C-alpha cells in the first residue's frame, strides 16, 4: 500500500509541476520569443498543439491521482474542519483550472480568441495563478495532515 501511495503522490506532484512549470515557460519564454523572433505562424501553432497534449495528459494524471490521494487521506485519520475547508478550496481551484483549460483548448475557441476577448487575454495568466494557488493549497494540506498525525 505504501508503494501505491508513493507512486500516486509522485505522479500527482510531477503532473502539477509539468503543467505549472510548462505554463511559466510558455508565458515567459516561448510566446515572447515567438512574437519577437518573427517565426512562422505554423511554429506557434505546433507549440500550442504539443503543449495542449501535455496539459491533457497532466489533467488525466491529476484527476486520477488526486481522487486516490483524497480518498486515502480522508480514510486514514480524522483530519478536522481546517483540512476539509482547504481541500474543498483546492479541488474548486483545480476544477476551475481544468474547465478553463478544456474551454480554451477547443479549436473553435482558439480561433475566436484571436479576436482578443477579455477572457482570451486574461486566461493564460489566470490559469497560471490558479495553478500556483493549487500548489500552495496542496502544501498547506500536507502541513495540516502532518500536524494531525504528529504525536502530541
C-alpha positions in Angstrom: 0.0 0.0 0.0 2.9 2.4 0.8 4.3 1.9 -2.7 1.0 2.8 -4.4 0.7 5.9 -2.2 4.2 6.9 -3.1 3.7 6.4 -6.8 0.4 8.3 -6.8 1.9 11.2 -4.8 4.9 11.3 -7.1 2.7 11.2 -10.2 0.5 14.0 -8.8 3.4 16.3 -8.0 5.1 15.7 -11.3 2.0 16.3 -13.3 1.3 19.5 -11.5 4.9 20.6 -11.8 5.0 19.9 -15.5 1.7 21.8 -16.1 2.6 24.9 -13.9 6.2 24.9 -15.0 5.2 24.5 -18.6 2.8 27.4 -18.3 5.5 29.6 -16.8 7.9 28.6 -19.7 5.1 29.1 -22.3 4.2 32.6 -21.0 7.6 33.9 -20.0 9.8 32.4 -22.7 8.1 30.7 -25.7 5.4 33.3 -26.5 7.7 36.4 -26.2 10.4 34.6 -28.3 7.8 33.7 -31.0 6.5 37.3 -31.1 9.9 38.9 -31.1 11.6 36.4 -33.4 9.2 36.7 -36.3 8.8 32.9 -36.5 6.3 31.5 -39.0 2.8 31.1 -37.6 3.0 27.3 -38.1 5.6 27.1 -35.4 3.4 28.8 -32.8 0.5 26.6 -33.7 2.7 23.5 -33.4 4.0 24.6 -29.9 0.4 25.2 -28.8 -0.8 21.8 -30.0 2.0 20.0 -28.3 1.5 21.9 -25.1 -2.2 21.1 -25.2 -1.3 17.4 -25.5 0.9 17.7 -22.4 -1.8 19.5 -20.5 -4.4 16.9 -21.3 -2.1 14.1 -20.0 -1.4 16.1 -16.9 -5.1 16.7 -16.3 -5.8 12.9 -16.5 -2.9 12.1 -14.1 -4.0 14.8 -11.7 -7.6 13.7 -11.7 -6.8 10.0 -11.1 -4.0 10.5 -8.6 -6.0 13.4 -6.8 -9.0 11.1 -6.4 -6.9 8.3 -5.0 -4.9 10.6 -2.6 -8.1 12.4 -1.4 -9.7 9.0 -0.6 -6.6 7.7 1.0 -6.2 10.8 3.3 -9.8 11.0 4.2 -10.0 7.3 5.2 -6.6 7.3 7.1 -7.4 9.5 10.1 -9.8 12.2 11.2 -8.5 15.4 9.8 -10.8 18.2 11.1 -12.5 21.1 9.6 -9.5 23.2 8.6 -8.2 20.4 6.4 -11.6 19.8 4.8 -12.1 23.6 4.1 -8.6 23.8 2.4 -9.3 20.6 0.5 -12.6 22.0 -0.9 -10.8 25.2 -1.9 -8.0 23.2 -3.6 -10.5 21.0 -5.5 -12.5 24.0 -6.6 -9.5 25.9 -7.8 -8.2 22.8 -9.7 -11.6 22.1 -11.3 -11.8 25.7 -12.4 -8.4 25.4 -13.9 -9.4 22.2 -15.7 -12.6 23.7 -17.1 -10.7 26.8 -18.3 -8.0 24.6 -19.9 -10.6 22.5 -21.7 -12.6 25.5 -22.8 -9.6 27.3 -24.2 -8.2 24.1 -25.8 -11.1 23.7 -28.2 -10.0 24.7 -31.7 -13.1 26.9 -32.3 -12.5 28.8 -29.1 -8.8 29.4 -30.1 -10.0 30.9 -33.4 -12.5 33.1 -31.6 -9.8 34.1 -29.1 -7.8 35.7 -31.8 -10.5 38.4 -31.7 -8.9 39.3 -28.4 -11.7 39.0 -25.9 -11.0 39.9 -22.3 -11.2 36.2 -21.3 -8.8 35.2 -24.1 -6.3 37.8 -23.0 -6.5 37.0 -19.3 -7.0 33.2 -19.4 -3.3 32.1 -19.6 -2.3 34.3 -16.7 -5.4 33.3 -14.7 -4.6 29.6 -15.3 -1.0 30.2 -14.1 -2.3 31.9 -10.9 -4.8 29.1 -10.3 -2.0 26.5 -10.8 0.2 28.3 -8.3 -2.7 28.6 -5.9 -3.4 24.9 -6.1 0.2 24.2 -5.4 0.2 26.4 -2.3 -3.1 24.8 -1.1 -1.5 21.4 -1.6 1.4 22.4 0.6 -1.0 23.7 3.2 -2.9 20.4 3.1 0.3 18.5 3.7 1.2 20.7 6.7 -2.3 20.2 8.2 -2.1 16.5 7.6 1.3 16.2 9.2 0.1 18.2 12.2 -2.9 15.9 12.6 -0.9 12.7 12.7 2.1 14.1 14.7 2.3 12.7 18.2 1.2 15.1 20.9 
